[in-house]
């Protein structure tokens, strides 16, 4: 289970990892309808509309009331103990 303050290896698939770690700073639930343009930028999209289009491609539909987990993290560098 992911917890705030924890550090984790970056999983590529069930059998391999990237040689880096992340630190989870925050973990919370948020409704899709409460997302802001800043949230979309943080996800790597130019706008909330672009994020929404990609969400619909991946998951089929955008439901304003759907709650999702938000994991805020920082890259902390190479794993010293791979």
SVG drawing of the C-alpha trace seen along z (x, -y; Angstrom):
<svg xmlns="http://www.w3.org/2000/svg" viewBox="-21 -26 45 36">
<polyline fill="none" stroke="black" stroke-width="0.4" points="0.0,0.0 1.3,-3.5 1.6,-5.9 2.6,-9.5 6.2,-9.7 7.0,-6.4 9.6,-5.9 9.0,-3.5 10.7,-2.0 9.1,-2.9 7.5,0.2 7.5,0.7 5.6,4.0 5.2,7.0 8.8,8.0 10.9,4.9 11.6,1.5 13.2,-1.8 16.5,-2.5 14.9,-5.4 12.7,-6.0 9.9,-8.4 8.8,-9.8 5.0,-10.1 4.2,-13.5 0.4,-13.3 -2.4,-10.9 -6.1,-11.9 -9.3,-11.3 -10.7,-13.9 -13.8,-14.0 -13.0,-14.3 -15.4,-17.3 -13.3,-19.1 -10.1,-19.0 -8.6,-22.4 -6.6,-23.6 -3.6,-23.5 -4.2,-19.8 -4.2,-19.1 -0.8,-21.0 0.5,-18.9 -0.5,-15.8 1.5,-16.9 -1.3,-18.3 -1.6,-21.7 -5.2,-22.2 -8.0,-20.5 -9.8,-19.9 -6.7,-18.0 -6.6,-15.9 -10.3,-15.1 -10.0,-14.0 -7.1,-11.6 -9.1,-10.3 -12.0,-9.5 -9.7,-7.7 -8.2,-5.6 -11.4,-5.0 -14.3,-5.5 -16.0,-8.3 -15.6,-11.2 -18.0,-11.2 -17.9,-14.4 -18.8,-12.6 -16.3,-9.8 -13.7,-9.8 -10.1,-9.0 -6.9,-8.7 -4.4,-11.5 -0.8,-10.7 1.5,-13.6 5.2,-12.6 8.7,-13.8 11.6,-12.1 14.4,-11.4 16.9,-9.9 18.6,-6.6 17.9,-3.6 21.1,-2.8 19.9,0.8 18.4,2.1"/>
</svg>
